[in-house]
Amino acid sequence: VNSISAGKSATLLLNETPFYAESGGQVGDTGTLSSDNFSAKVLDTKYGIAGSIYAHQISIEHGEVSVGDRVAAKIDAQRRNRIRRNHTGTHILHWALRTVLGDHVQQAGSHVDDQRLRFDFQHFEQVTQDQLDQIEKLANDEVIKDPKVTHEEMDIEDAKKMGAIAFFGDKYGDRVRVLVAGPSIEFCGGTHVESLGFIGPIRITSEGSIGSNIRRIEAVTGDVAFETFSKDRE
């Protein structure tokens, strides 16, 4: 198919994009793609070929898109900001969990979108309410300090010497991307805030067992967290 017209859905392949393709537990970006000939909503972004071809799931609003078109790509900035708050918040929450519960805590899965963060971790007993209160306080204390968040590509051996923690299920080559967010130092290729203060409040919404020695914690950040405070007040 060389062209598709308005009213149709399609997968649009680009060799370059500012959109984040779903990976590492983080959802793909949404937004718009347009040219002189068409405009389309981007409903999701995935890898076609990792690192070189990006697959944008689109709904064409008007005009006609053709193979070879040059397009302008615009991310849904509010949604992206919520996602990166939640992603960096996941790193801080992971650090707080390890601080309160012990270094045996390791990631066993995660999901980050614009509404919440979900983090699965290894732990051998129920997390008490007092421990959850400590974890939430530690995480928010770090946010209030507002240190800069940095990320750098480096040799994997240098990253290990820094004490960087590898996330569950990720495969790493000789070069890795290391994120330093306050006291958290981890391997990560996702999108993140520039400083911790941008996360806003971190509020734990649930915690419980999902299997043998595996527990799940969920939380919200930023404006979504603030909305929960407003609802509580009502």
Secondary structure in CASP SS format (residue, H / E / C, confidence):
PFRMAT SS
TARGET T0000
AUTHOR 0000-0000-0000
METHOD secondary structure of the structure
MODEL  1
V C 1.00
N C 1.00
S E 1.00
I E 1.00
S E 1.00
A C 1.00
G C 1.00
K C 1.00
S E 1.00
A E 1.00
T E 1.00
L E 1.00
L E 1.00
L E 1.00
N C 1.00
E C 1.00
T C 1.00
P C 1.00
F C 1.00
Y C 1.00
A C 1.00
E C 1.00
S E 1.00
G C 1.00
G C 1.00
Q E 1.00
V C 1.00
G C 1.00
D C 1.00
T C 1.00
G E 1.00
T E 1.00
L E 1.00
S E 1.00
S C 1.00
D C 1.00
N C 1.00
F E 1.00
S E 1.00
A E 1.00
K E 1.00
V E 1.00
L E 1.00
D E 1.00
T E 1.00
K E 1.00
Y E 1.00
G E 1.00
I E 1.00
A C 1.00
G C 1.00
S C 1.00
I E 1.00
Y E 1.00
A E 1.00
H E 1.00
Q E 1.00
I E 1.00
S E 1.00
I E 1.00
E E 1.00
H E 1.00
G E 1.00
E E 1.00
V E 1.00
S E 1.00
V C 1.00
G C 1.00
D C 1.00
R C 1.00
V C 1.00
A E 1.00
A E 1.00
K E 1.00
I E 1.00
D C 1.00
A H 1.00
Q H 1.00
R H 1.00
R H 1.00
N H 1.00
R H 1.00
I H 1.00
R H 1.00
R H 1.00
N H 1.00
H H 1.00
T H 1.00
G H 1.00
T H 1.00
H H 1.00
I H 1.00
L H 1.00
H H 1.00
W H 1.00
A H 1.00
L H 1.00
R H 1.00
T H 1.00
V H 1.00
L H 1.00
G C 1.00
D C 1.00
H C 1.00
V C 1.00
Q C 1.00
Q E 1.00
A E 1.00
G E 1.00
S E 1.00
H E 1.00
V E 1.00
D C 1.00
D C 1.00
Q C 1.00
R C 1.00
L E 1.00
R E 1.00
F E 1.00
D E 1.00
F E 1.00
Q E 1.00
H C 1.00
F C 1.00
E C 1.00
Q C 1.00
V C 1.00
T C 1.00
Q H 1.00
D H 1.00
Q H 1.00
L H 1.00
D H 1.00
Q H 1.00
I H 1.00
E H 1.00
K H 1.00
L H 1.00
A H 1.00
N H 1.00
D H 1.00
E H 1.00
V H 1.00
I H 1.00
K H 1.00
D C 1.00
P C 1.00
K E 1.00
V E 1.00
T E 1.00
H E 1.00
E E 1.00
E E 1.00
M E 1.00
D E 1.00
I H 1.00
E H 1.00
D H 1.00
A H 1.00
K H 1.00
K H 1.00
M H 1.00
G C 1.00
A C 1.00
I E 1.00
A C 1.00
F C 1.00
F C 1.00
G C 1.00
D C 1.00
K C 1.00
Y C 1.00
G C 1.00
D C 1.00
R E 1.00
V E 1.00
R E 1.00
V E 1.00
L E 1.00
V E 1.00
A E 1.00
G C 1.00
P C 1.00
S E 1.00
I E 1.00
E E 1.00
F E 1.00
C C 1.00
G C 1.00
G C 1.00
T C 1.00
H C 1.00
V C 1.00
E C 1.00
S E 1.00
L H 1.00
G H 1.00
F H 1.00
I H 1.00
G C 1.00
P C 1.00
I E 1.00
R E 1.00
I E 1.00
T E 1.00
S E 1.00
E E 1.00
G E 1.00
S E 1.00
I E 1.00
G E 1.00
S C 1.00
N C 1.00
I E 1.00
R E 1.00
R E 1.00
I E 1.00
E E 1.00
A E 1.00
V E 1.00
T E 1.00
G H 1.00
D H 1.00
V H 1.00
A H 1.00
F H 1.00
E H 1.00
T H 1.00
F H 1.00
S H 1.00
K H 1.00
D H 1.00
R H 1.00
E C 1.00
END
